[in-house]
Amino acid sequence: MLTLHYAPDNASLVIRLALGAAGVPHATQLVDRAAGAQHGAAYRRINPAGRIPALATPDGPVFETAAILLWLAERHAGLAPAAQARGRGAWLSWLLFTANTLHADLRALFYPALYAPDGAQAAHHALTTRRIARHLALLDAHAPLAPAAPGALEFYLVCCLRWCALYPAGGTGWFDLAATPRLEALARSLDDHPAARAAARAEGLGPAPFSAPAPATPPEGSAT
């Protein structure tokens, strides 16, 4: 049995969606962010970086969102193009662009105190949101999206779109989903995916978690 160490509306949501879409049996274990459990010794034995998510597997723990997605895709069909499939290289490029470039800048946006000194955070917000908007435009123009048969890349992207619309509270006026029509269509399509409906129930994400997101109201834990 796999165990997903998660917090509501965190990067673990990407993994929950992938597990659900692939029909992989798994358990979940809350990481209590309100209590700082991700920084505690017990969780750092699972993920030494102290970040969410981590996936406990028979091979030992796997952490980093893209690494977990690739580990799952190697074992469960439908989450990624096959290793020898045409387009696999492009798919890998955009998955890692999402993880290493888009998601990294989202983290810089959400935690400005870690990236900018006092007095420079307004400038940091402006610069970071401009970069993110460029990333989204590139993804909208070039990413190999498959809304009818979503996999790891699509699930990762719609979570990023959700977070752009919600976080940081009071600092999302820059974001316009309609500016990226392919991504907007993907978000609307995946709102009704069975894995998304199950995740929305589990984490309190509302009826349109990607195209018209509302702050999470989870039955347990805290998103921040």
VMD Tcl script that draws the C-alpha trace (Angstrom):
set ca {
  {0.00 0.00 0.00}
  {1.22 3.45 -0.91}
  {0.73 6.31 1.55}
  {0.48 9.91 0.38}
  {1.72 12.38 2.98}
  {-0.37 15.43 2.19}
  {-1.77 18.77 3.26}
  {-4.96 20.19 1.73}
  {-4.48 22.26 -1.44}
  {-0.72 21.77 -1.39}
  {1.44 20.14 -4.07}
  {0.22 16.80 -2.75}
  {-3.03 17.59 -4.59}
  {-1.22 16.87 -7.87}
  {-0.29 13.41 -6.60}
  {-3.77 12.74 -5.23}
  {-5.20 13.48 -8.68}
  {-2.68 11.22 -10.41}
  {-3.29 8.36 -7.98}
  {-7.04 8.70 -8.40}
  {-6.90 8.87 -12.18}
  {-4.68 5.78 -12.37}
  {-6.87 3.88 -9.90}
  {-3.95 3.22 -7.57}
  {-4.96 2.03 -4.08}
  {-3.40 4.25 -1.46}
  {-3.78 5.68 2.01}
  {-3.34 9.30 3.03}
  {-1.57 10.74 6.04}
  {-2.12 14.38 6.98}
  {0.92 16.58 7.49}
  {-0.33 19.23 9.91}
  {1.01 22.46 8.44}
  {-0.64 24.56 11.14}
  {1.58 22.79 13.67}
  {4.64 22.90 11.40}
  {4.72 19.11 11.16}
  {6.55 19.27 7.83}
  {9.59 20.64 9.68}
  {9.53 18.05 12.45}
  {11.94 15.18 12.85}
  {9.32 12.52 12.09}
  {8.41 13.97 8.71}
  {12.01 14.79 7.81}
  {12.80 11.11 8.13}
  {10.38 10.69 5.20}
  {11.34 13.83 3.27}
  {14.59 15.41 4.48}
  {13.71 18.61 2.59}
  {10.67 19.12 4.83}
  {8.29 19.79 1.93}
  {4.95 18.33 0.95}
  {4.26 15.87 -0.69}
  {6.00 12.61 0.00}
  {4.86 9.17 -1.09}
  {5.70 6.17 1.07}
  {6.30 3.17 -1.21}
  {7.66 -0.37 -0.91}
  {10.88 1.05 -2.38}
  {11.10 3.68 0.33}
  {9.84 7.28 0.35}
  {9.74 9.33 -2.85}
  {9.54 13.11 -2.68}
  {9.48 16.09 -5.08}
  {6.28 16.35 -7.09}
  {7.79 15.58 -10.50}
  {9.77 12.63 -9.12}
  {6.63 11.10 -7.62}
  {4.73 11.60 -10.87}
  {7.46 9.90 -12.88}
  {7.73 7.06 -10.35}
  {3.98 6.49 -10.66}
  {4.02 6.80 -14.45}
  {6.66 4.09 -14.69}
  {4.30 1.69 -12.92}
  {0.81 2.75 -14.06}
  {-0.30 3.34 -17.63}
  {-2.06 6.53 -18.63}
  {-0.11 9.10 -16.64}
  {2.60 9.69 -19.25}
  {3.50 8.74 -22.81}
  {5.27 5.39 -22.98}
  {9.06 5.48 -22.83}
  {9.45 4.90 -26.59}
  {6.38 6.89 -27.66}
  {6.64 9.72 -30.14}
  {6.36 12.96 -28.19}
  {7.81 11.57 -24.97}
  {10.69 14.05 -25.08}
  {8.39 17.05 -25.47}
  {6.17 15.76 -22.68}
  {9.15 15.38 -20.33}
  {10.38 18.86 -21.25}
  {7.09 20.51 -20.36}
  {6.57 18.43 -17.22}
  {9.96 19.53 -15.91}
  {9.38 23.10 -17.07}
  {6.21 23.02 -14.97}
  {8.06 21.63 -11.95}
  {11.37 23.48 -12.17}
  {10.29 26.82 -13.62}
  {6.57 27.48 -13.13}
  {6.17 25.79 -9.75}
  {9.49 27.19 -8.50}
  {8.34 30.73 -9.28}
  {4.96 30.06 -7.67}
  {6.79 29.09 -4.51}
  {8.75 32.35 -4.69}
  {5.45 34.22 -5.08}
  {3.74 32.46 -2.16}
  {6.66 32.79 0.29}
  {8.17 36.21 -0.45}
  {9.92 36.45 2.91}
  {12.15 33.56 1.83}
  {13.16 35.28 -1.40}
  {13.14 39.06 -0.89}
  {14.30 41.33 1.94}
  {11.93 43.59 3.83}
  {11.05 46.60 1.74}
  {11.57 44.79 -1.56}
  {8.60 42.45 -1.50}
  {6.30 44.59 -3.67}
  {8.94 44.66 -6.39}
  {9.52 40.94 -5.91}
  {5.78 40.29 -6.37}
  {5.66 42.34 -9.57}
  {8.72 40.69 -11.10}
  {7.64 37.19 -10.10}
  {4.10 37.54 -11.45}
  {5.48 38.80 -14.77}
  {7.69 35.74 -15.01}
  {4.79 33.43 -14.16}
  {2.59 35.04 -16.78}
  {5.31 34.37 -19.37}
  {5.58 30.75 -18.23}
  {1.83 30.28 -18.58}
  {1.86 31.82 -22.05}
  {4.57 29.39 -23.15}
  {2.65 26.44 -21.76}
  {-0.55 27.63 -23.42}
  {1.22 27.88 -26.77}
  {3.39 24.76 -26.70}
  {2.54 22.18 -24.02}
  {1.19 18.87 -25.36}
  {-2.14 18.99 -23.54}
  {-4.65 16.15 -23.67}
  {-7.82 17.24 -21.84}
  {-9.72 14.15 -22.99}
  {-7.10 11.79 -21.56}
  {-5.36 13.77 -18.82}
  {-2.19 12.54 -17.20}
  {0.53 13.83 -14.92}
  {1.22 17.03 -16.87}
  {-2.42 18.07 -17.07}
  {-3.04 17.41 -13.37}
  {0.06 19.38 -12.43}
  {-0.93 22.34 -14.59}
  {-4.50 22.69 -13.35}
  {-3.28 22.72 -9.75}
  {-0.85 25.51 -10.64}
  {-3.71 27.44 -12.25}
  {-5.76 27.01 -9.09}
  {-2.96 28.36 -6.93}
  {-2.39 31.34 -9.24}
  {-6.03 32.33 -8.69}
  {-5.94 31.93 -4.89}
  {-2.50 32.66 -3.46}
  {-1.23 34.81 -1.92}
  {-4.52 36.13 -0.57}
  {-5.00 39.67 -1.80}
  {-2.23 39.37 -4.37}
  {-3.89 37.56 -7.28}
  {-5.20 40.49 -9.34}
  {-2.50 39.90 -11.95}
  {-3.91 36.50 -12.92}
  {-6.36 36.12 -15.82}
  {-7.14 32.52 -16.75}
  {-8.84 33.69 -19.96}
  {-5.48 35.02 -21.20}
  {-4.42 31.40 -21.78}
  {-7.35 29.80 -23.62}
  {-5.91 26.29 -23.92}
  {-5.15 26.23 -20.21}
  {-8.58 27.63 -19.45}
  {-10.21 24.87 -21.50}
  {-8.09 22.30 -19.66}
  {-9.15 23.69 -16.28}
  {-12.82 23.62 -17.23}
  {-12.52 20.08 -18.55}
  {-10.76 18.73 -15.48}
  {-13.19 20.33 -13.03}
  {-15.49 17.38 -13.78}
  {-12.90 14.61 -13.94}
  {-13.74 11.80 -11.48}
  {-10.35 12.11 -9.78}
  {-10.90 15.85 -9.38}
  {-14.36 15.37 -7.88}
  {-12.94 12.86 -5.39}
  {-10.07 15.21 -4.50}
  {-12.47 18.12 -4.11}
  {-14.53 16.13 -1.62}
  {-11.44 15.00 0.30}
  {-9.86 18.47 0.51}
  {-12.86 20.83 0.39}
  {-11.97 22.40 -2.96}
  {-15.45 23.38 -4.16}
  {-17.41 22.55 -7.34}
  {-15.05 24.17 -9.88}
  {-11.64 23.65 -8.28}
  {-9.56 24.71 -11.29}
  {-11.59 27.07 -13.46}
  {-13.27 29.04 -10.65}
  {-11.48 28.07 -7.45}
  {-12.50 29.05 -3.95}
  {-10.31 28.76 -0.85}
  {-10.18 25.22 0.47}
  {-12.41 24.24 3.38}
  {-10.87 20.88 4.22}
  {-12.37 18.39 6.67}
  {-8.93 18.07 8.25}
  {-5.73 20.06 8.23}
  {-4.86 23.43 6.82}
  {-3.78 24.60 3.37}
  {-1.31 27.10 4.85}
}
mol new
graphics top color blue
foreach p $ca { graphics top sphere $p radius 0.5 }
foreach p [lrange $ca 0 end-1] q [lrange $ca 1 end] { graphics top cylinder $p $q radius 0.2 }
display resetview
